[in-house]
Amino acid sequence: MIKIQKRNSSSSLIFYLSPIVAIFLTLFFGSLIFLFLDLSPIESFKIFFIGPISNWYGLSELLVKASPLALIALGLSYCFKNNIYNIGAEGQLTIGALFGGGVGLFFYDSNSIFLLPTMILFGSIGGAFWASIPAILKTKFNTNEILSSLMLTYIALLILDYFVVGPWKDPTGYGLPKSRPFSDAGRLPVLVDGFRAHIGVYFTIIIAALSYFIFNKTLFGFKLRVTGFSSKASKYAGFKNDNLIIYTFLISGACAGLAGIFEVSGPIGQLYRDISPNYGFTAIIVAFLGRLNPIGIIFSSLLIALTYLGAEDAQLFLKIPSAVGFVFQGLVLFFLLGADFLNKYRVLLR
Amino acid sequence: MIRKLLVILSFFSIFSLSSLSAAEKKIGFIYIGPPGDHGWTYMHDEGRKYMEDALGDSISTTYIENVPENADAVRAIRKLAQSGHDLIFTTSFNYMDQTLEVAKEFPDVKFEHATGFQRTDNVSTYSARFYEGRTVIGHLAGKMTKTNTIGYIVSFPIPEVIRGINAFYLAASKVNPDVKIKIIWNYSWYDPGKEADAANTLINQGADIIVQHTDSYAPCQAAEKAGVLAFGQASNQEAFCPNSHMTSIEDIWGPYYAARAKAVVDGTWTSQDTWQGFKEGMVEMSPYNKKLLSNDLIAEANKIEKSIEDGTLHSFEGPIYNQAGELVVAEGEVADDGMLAGMMFYVQGIDGDIPQ
């Protein structure tokens, strides 16, 4: 018989070490997979994890990929710390891109320097607006926010569909569901000419620093921690839990919306249907792998971004399917959750 | 901070990855789906293998699969260009902007963009006259339908797809003036779940034949389950629906790929537009299902193929009217390639509007 027993106290050292443990276990089991495929693990890891960032372009691409992941995960960490499970960041990203992109399309021939800031502002408003729906449903009707935020994602994708298939379709686009391109004034500047990494990276770093400060040095951060630990305790302390839920949702939605508008005004340059390769969902892994800690999230976003780039290189140089990237993401999450579980519970065999 | 990070990470650059032999030409492919889709991507992969067999040691090939049609595509295409590939095939219409973007940066690398229409000095375009196959299946559908209702599952309202619908309807209504087609727009090339749903909806609306312009075999399987007839797309899909599959329109890319790769090996590659059909063998019909089709009907289908091949029949022969009743192709004439390439209207008799 196997018996699971709650530990009296769980170690916070192990809590912060478990991502490292999870990564090492992933590397170990990853080696077994490579061996099984008749590939040398060391060579394969070199191709998978070092090859993609062995030049400046690769590093820039890593930032292109990691920046939206980190930005969304930072926003999500507010919700998750508060024990509010916003699963709908993908939808908030989509509506952010739609709002901000809509501004860009409305002024498609503008070359005003205010165009891009307005787009970015509307992007974050769009994301926050979309996040406010599950927040209101949760506070007014006690609706499960996991379900409502998730389902709103699919609604958001259909709304974007409607606009790029219908009213915002490029009149010269041969019927393809794509908008016209934004004007140059509506494009996000890149960090270095010739590379795609854009100034969204600065926003991400600033928001990470700000979040670190908020979580550790402000009353708001303290309320989040208390409520997350025990909502009853926070009620006794006189905190208004409903307000906290709404604030965390709005922050999280605004971050996802920013990621959305950065993606469409940055590397993409127009609106179309597949603007995000599921950044909103992958960011959930990033947030937990980063222990909901802003610095941790920066590192975990880089690691998860690397698994995407590595999967492309692995196809090219190792001739293995693209799914191997997802296998690594899955392994990391699996071992992380396992380590967390074993930190909280002990397994007794008798 | 970011600069610091870049510096730290750049230390990794000592593990560089270049181990290219100069002699053989490297040829890369960008796939929208997995080669296992048994449809569009599968056939491009078959083409790649054909090319490998044909050219042997003078080339080596690689592919990147499941590349989304967004900002990721730029990186994937660029990765092929940067890692020493000499010729890169991007095998979906929606890679157009991304292909052009990377091609501009790598003027010495040759690019081939499937089904596109924008060319530069190092970007060729190529496509197949799939609509010729639509003429054959339109004829068969017109003859085989009992409910006079055909279900038609489509991806995007672009000329290639609309051309297919028109060619199909012109052939079907020629042999059966009462035939009606019901169209469902899926807005994706490969989404088996959605394609199966669309097929079931159409069958519930009385369609007894399912036609698709999407990439998976799900519609044909749904037809098999419901006991109605179907045509396959891109590859021979008979194995997935043996009792409902009449034939498939097959895309045969191998000879073209081999020829283009050879041109790169020989140094004779130039940018061009290629649009080939039955005559050149880029489009073929799968063996007609003898269990479902009578010998006479199979003979008729073969004859249509032959006539299109030798030029005595064209899929778009006048008089052709648009939905508004205006004459678009006069009696005795055929639609020219310019009209076909930009076809954004339904012919008279098709119900509904092209989504705008």
Boltz contact constraints between the chains, C-beta under 6 A:
constraints:
  - contact:
      token1: [A, 46]
      token2: [B, 15]
      max_distance: 6.0
  - contact:
      token1: [A, 50]
      token2: [B, 12]
      max_distance: 6.0
  - contact:
      token1: [A, 50]
      token2: [B, 15]
      max_distance: 6.0
  - contact:
      token1: [A, 51]
      token2: [B, 17]
      max_distance: 6.0
  - contact:
      token1: [A, 53]
      token2: [B, 9]
      max_distance: 6.0
  - contact:
      token1: [A, 53]
      token2: [B, 12]
      max_distance: 6.0
  - contact:
      token1: [A, 54]
      token2: [B, 12]
      max_distance: 6.0
  - contact:
      token1: [A, 54]
      token2: [B, 13]
      max_distance: 6.0
  - contact:
      token1: [A, 54]
      token2: [B, 15]
      max_distance: 6.0
  - contact:
      token1: [A, 54]
      token2: [B, 16]
      max_distance: 6.0
  - contact:
      token1: [A, 55]
      token2: [B, 13]
      max_distance: 6.0
  - contact:
      token1: [A, 59]
      token2: [B, 6]
      max_distance: 6.0
  - contact:
      token1: [A, 59]
      token2: [B, 9]
      max_distance: 6.0
  - contact:
      token1: [A, 61]
      token2: [B, 75]
      max_distance: 6.0
  - contact:
      token1: [A, 174]
      token2: [B, 158]
      max_distance: 6.0
  - contact:
      token1: [A, 175]
      token2: [B, 157]
      max_distance: 6.0
  - contact:
      token1: [A, 175]
      token2: [B, 158]
      max_distance: 6.0
  - contact:
      token1: [A, 175]
      token2: [B, 344]
      max_distance: 6.0
  - contact:
      token1: [A, 176]
      token2: [B, 158]
      max_distance: 6.0
  - contact:
      token1: [A, 267]
      token2: [B, 71]
      max_distance: 6.0
  - contact:
      token1: [A, 268]
      token2: [B, 71]
      max_distance: 6.0
  - contact:
      token1: [A, 274]
      token2: [B, 68]
      max_distance: 6.0
  - contact:
      token1: [A, 274]
      token2: [B, 69]
      max_distance: 6.0
  - contact:
      token1: [A, 274]
      token2: [B, 70]
      max_distance: 6.0
  - contact:
      token1: [A, 277]
      token2: [B, 68]
      max_distance: 6.0
  - contact:
      token1: [A, 277]
      token2: [B, 72]
      max_distance: 6.0
  - contact:
      token1: [A, 312]
      token2: [B, 64]
      max_distance: 6.0
  - contact:
      token1: [A, 312]
      token2: [B, 76]
      max_distance: 6.0
  - contact:
      token1: [A, 312]
      token2: [B, 79]
      max_distance: 6.0
  - contact:
      token1: [A, 315]
      token2: [B, 64]
      max_distance: 6.0
  - contact:
      token1: [A, 316]
      token2: [B, 62]
      max_distance: 6.0
  - contact:
      token1: [A, 322]
      token2: [B, 65]
      max_distance: 6.0
  - contact:
      token1: [A, 322]
      token2: [B, 66]
      max_distance: 6.0
